[in-house]
Structure formats: C-alpha cells, structure tokens
C-alpha cells in the first residue's frame, strides 16, 4: 500500500468562498481593527445559533475562558474544579487569576467529567464555588447530573464548549449550560476564523464587562484612563470576516464529520476497539474528532515517557503508539488522546479526585492493589483512556476512498 500523495489531516480548515468576501470587505472599507460589521454580525450569528442572549467575540477561546474565570470571581488561592482529560487551555486561565485547579476524573460513557467524582470533590473541598466543564471532542458530558450537583453546592459553571460548537444535549446547544460559556474558532475546529473565540452568556452586565476588559478597560473619559486591569483580547474585524463566512456551513461540517465517525464505526466493527462514546438518547455530538480506544486484552506492550514512547509489536494486538506511527508513515495525521491534566508535569502537585475520592498516592509498595476501583475498573479513568486511545484522521475533506485506506492501515496494525 502506497502512502497518501497529499497529507490526510486530523482536522484542517474547510473554506467555502464567502469568508474571503467578508475579509475583502473589511479591507476595502478599512475596518481592520477590533470594531466593524463582521464582528457585529458574527456575534449575532452565534447568539442565533446557540440560543444565548449575548456573545462577545475575542481573540481566542483561551481569552474567553480567562474572561469567564474573572467573571466568576476566582481569586488567588481559590480552588476550582476542572475537567481532567482536556487541552490545558481549559485549565490555564484558572491559574492566570491565581486559582488552584483541582482535577475531576473522567467517566467512560462520554469521556467527560464524572459527576460521581465531582460529588466526591465537594465532600473534600466544600468551599469550592467554580467548576470548569469541557465537552471532549465535540461530545456533551453528563450535563444534568453536573448542573444538579453544582446548584446544590452553590457553584458557578464555566462551560468550555470550544470543541463542541453545534452539539446538543436534550435538544439544547452546548454553550448555554453554564453561567459563562466559551467557544473557539481555532484553525482545526468545526468552523474556524484561523483563530478567535467567544464568551457566551445571558447576563448583560457580564457581557458589558468583558467588552470593557477585552479592550484594555478604558474608562469613559476624554483621555486614556484606566481604573481596572484590561487585556488586548478583542477579535479583529478581519478574523470575524472568516468566522462570519463559516457560520452558514456549520451544519454541513457536522454532517460530514458524523459520516466520517459512522464509516469508522462500521469499518472497525470486527476489531477489538470501540469508538469514542456518547449518550445516544440525550445528546447529538458535533463529531469533531473520531477516536478509538483499544480493548485492554488487545493492547500490546506500550511504555510512554515524558517525550518518547516505545512498544513491542504483537500479533493480533496493537497500541496507540504503533497505530499513530504507522499512520504517519502513510502521510496521515492522527493524535494521542489528551494527556490528562493531573498527569502533566506542571500540574502534578494539584489535587485529583476519582469516583472513590482522593486519587493521589493510591498504591502501596507493601500492599497489592490501589490502581483498581471497588467496581473492578481502573480507578484513574482518564489515564486508562489516554493509554489505550487515539484520535483518527477526521478531516471533513477526506474522501471516502482515503478513509477506507486509513481503516485498512489501522486493521493492518492488528495483524
């Protein structure tokens, strides 16, 4: 089998034409800065699609998360509960404000924050008043359970919907379930501006605050006067032109991503793997990335260090490292599952809560056990999924023939 002549990407931008027209309009009218019709229209489109009252266009999803953390009132030393298996941009803004992330383990049903572990976290840290929840790879988490727990404990939810724009839970768009919600238009997202993000809320005062903070917190005076800390976080009218041109194609992109997911599911039905799961009764993902997790008994020996990984090939078995290296040799891009935050060097001393309570230091050199829960499953779910899972090429420009070849490449790893 020959390598792909053109690289098959994990997830790359898909342009349609109107994006360029709106960028050209910004150029020709000289509205090149952080005000203009593209920004206004992009914010309107976001509110219309998602169902929120206010949207503030910002330079990145990370900027939106930072503004959300600031709105939530996080102060130095405050503990904040955060999704564990996610990109670090979900978590870093907590630290920007001096907060201390405490990581809540993942559940196997949707690969998102485990409500059982969240309840345990509140037992250990009842003073916590902010919870940052992400929807992994476009799949909504267990929103009802998480909201009920947070409401009971008086905690504000910050919803990181950066990966899940267009996904729904019980017919309602993600990006509306928290007090402050965030989306991303990064280059590989379901729709893109090449960069950019948004803060979404139903709180008018919060939206006004973010508009001020994101433009350096200038006061209403004849000169540049500042009474509080500000940031250069507003989206440019040029970037907004790209986002504006992308919005009408969101549903088309989701349909293409879903078709990719379904083809993988069918193609791997005889392999010892499982697709990234979702709650078929209550949710409809945007299928941003298609992933697989290998059954434990079908895993060959794999060892990962901080910057390298090794494996021993075995007949009938494979591992993420072997599959990703094999895909790369054929000029196709895959990616490891997000390495959980509690495993990251920068956050190794932060709290980590599993469904059974404190997840740190659970093994004992002189007593067997500790790594498996009372239910017989791995106690650290995020680590388990990270070790056995990977993201497959999910580009919506990938042809059916190219995807069929990817499927055959993956199958070959198990021979």
Order of alpha helices (4+ residues) and beta strands (2+ residues): alpha-alpha-beta-alpha-beta-alpha-beta-alpha-beta-alpha-beta-beta-beta-beta-beta-alpha-alpha-alpha-beta-beta-beta-beta-beta-alpha-beta-beta-beta-alpha-beta-alpha
